[in-house]
Amino acid sequence: MAMKLRDNKWGYDLDKDNPFRIFRVLRQIADESIGAENVLDLSRGDPGYGFSPSIRGREFYAFLLEIDTVLNNPGHHFVSDNRDNFDVLWEKIQAHAKATYNPKKAEQLIENFYFFLTRIEKYAKEQGLNWDKRQIVFEIFKCSALSGGSYLDPQGETLVRLVVANHYNEKLNLGIDYQDLIFLQGVSHGIGTMFTALCDERVEFLKPGDNVLISSPVYSPYNTIMENNGLKTFSIPIDPETGNVIGNLDEILAQAPANTRLICLIDPNNPTGFTCGEEFLEKIAKFAREKDCLIVSDEVYSDFFLYRKKTIMHFARERSIMICGMSKIERSTGLRFGEFIIPKEAQKYISENLMKGHLDMANGIMQLLIFAKAPGGVRGEFQHVTFTTGPSQYLGVSHLIFGDDDRDEYLRRIRVNMENFYDILGMKYNKNLYYCCFDLLEIPGNTKKGVEPEEIFYGLAKKGVVLIPANLFFSESDRAKKDYKYFARASLPNLTFSNLQRAAKLIKEYMTS
């Protein structure tokens, strides 16, 4: 018997039930109807299906673990016993590879290891650290961090932060270094921790009744976070099928309540799959300065847009926090590997405007976050609060350094999939990426006008296609103006090309039958 959220005909209510709970109901209906192995699930933002993270990256990480067992074992501790220079260490690493693998594979791993060392050496020099290859080897193996063998730097291991900072500088020219990064257990963890800190009564930055400026539609957990903390939202309406602001942005911002303290951007947007334009970002930055707002920008999908050059950090650097995540683009969401990017100008703003001497800790965003996470109500210097494990960090950086070709091919596939999905439905494709949000009733030839939206999502689930209803991604004021109950969010990287075609055909057939 299918799980229910409501005791009504369909078992759920699009006006009242969380969309992420509804999709579980729909998934169970689909599983029971055609068998779990046959379901075409477009509801999840998990991009691992049909793709895999960099094989080269995984192989390299496995090799690092093997070397770790050579350098750190019951008879030898690398930190306390090591007196070797780099040449001696390098001979040990090469000897292990040659003794363990066939000549071709051994040569490849040795080559990759040296490439890894030279890249780190280059990034360290560019970011102000005088590291040579011996120091880098020491940083990798010093405490078996690769296998979770030690407490880590709460901000994240310096070596890994060097690589991630370089990635964002190359992609977006952010002008950051490793000191501007804090690693997280995924972006969701970062969002939750951030709001816990900002709403803490001793920080007093956000108080019940304060307003947060946010777009509509928006990733629905943001609405839940606001509600749980007694915050109100003031929404900028966005056309879900074009990504454009509905109305005049200047006029909308002029109506924002005086107690607007925080601006939340989801850029690229979930559920629409569009990025914010430069004119939009310029106006948001101007508004933030006039109202003295902090900006938190969730940019976990930024890597999916190859030609993007500007983010809010280019327009309001002194008050912007970016939340990003390498695990999405690496098809490894299970790593839970995200990051805060907080440039030094923003760190100063946070220290002066958020902390204000309320906390008996050194000023800075890291201390603010540790404050939020300290267990059992204990506040103060909590020594071993680490956000991301060593294995996640080092596996993530292995993917990042060795996965360039895989990422390029992955992005090409997504674009092809998106274009074909819209083409089969007979709808216009506006170059959104990863997610799409569309009106089921706008599919050409639709015969379901007047049919209850719950029945449509139920009927599609019975056919084996699971979509997330997008109604509650929109603000209350938007829903009062227009009926969004027939809008669906689809995550397209979650299916292979052939299965995505099947899903689009089934949706089209059902809506036009």
Secondary structure, DSSP 8 states (H G I E B T S, - for coil): ----SSSSSSS--TTTS-HHHHHHHHHHHHHHHH-GGG-EE-----TTTT--S-HHHHHHHHHHHHHHHHHSBTTB-HHHH----HHHHHHHHHHHHHHHS-HHHHHHHHHHHHHHHHHHHHHHHHTT----HHHHHHHHHTT-GGGT-S---TT--HHHHHHHHHHHHHHH-----GGGEEEESSHHHHHHHHHHHHT-TTT-SS-TT-EEEEEES--THHHHHHHHTT-EEEEEEB-TTT--BSS-HHHHHHTS-TTEEEEEEESS-TTT-----HHHHHHHHHHHHHHT-EEEEE-TTGGG-TT----GGGT-GGGEEEEEEHHHHTT-GGG--EEEE--HHHHHHHIIIIITT-SSS-SSHHHHHHHHH-GGG--S--TT--SS-HHHHHHHHHHHHH-HHHHHHHHHHHHHHHHHHHHHHT-------SEEEEEGGGSTT---TTS-HHHHHHHHHHHTEE-EE-GGGS-HHHHHHS--TTEEEEESTTS-HHHHHHHHHHHHHHHH-
